[in-house]
Structure formats: C-alpha cells, structure tokens
C-alpha cells in the first residue's frame, strides 16, 4: 500500500523533477544533478501532505 494519496502537490511544486503516472501518483523524472535540483526535491518533500516522499542517496 502506498502512503501517497495522489494530491499532486509534489509534481506541481517541482515539475522538472517529478511527473505523474496515469493514476496521479508521482514519478521521478531525473536524478538530482545540481544544488537547484536538490532544493526543488526538498520543496516537493516538504509540501507532501501525506509525508510519502523522501530523498535518499543513489545506489551505485
């Protein structure tokens, strides 16, 4: 079960990083490659009313 309820606030806040699938759930569009991307991702995490998003280091 997903914590996301599909409010869309994350992809409305950071549309260049987060899109949505056919059901309205977030889809990450790209890795964070700059300080601006990190700040935009942090903003998306903050606005999520369900606290369903987090930022984690890439595996690799």
Secondary structure, 3 states (H helix, E strand, C coil): CCCCCCCCHHHHHCCCCEEECCCCCEEECCCCCCHHHHHHHHHHHHHCCCCCCCCCCCCC
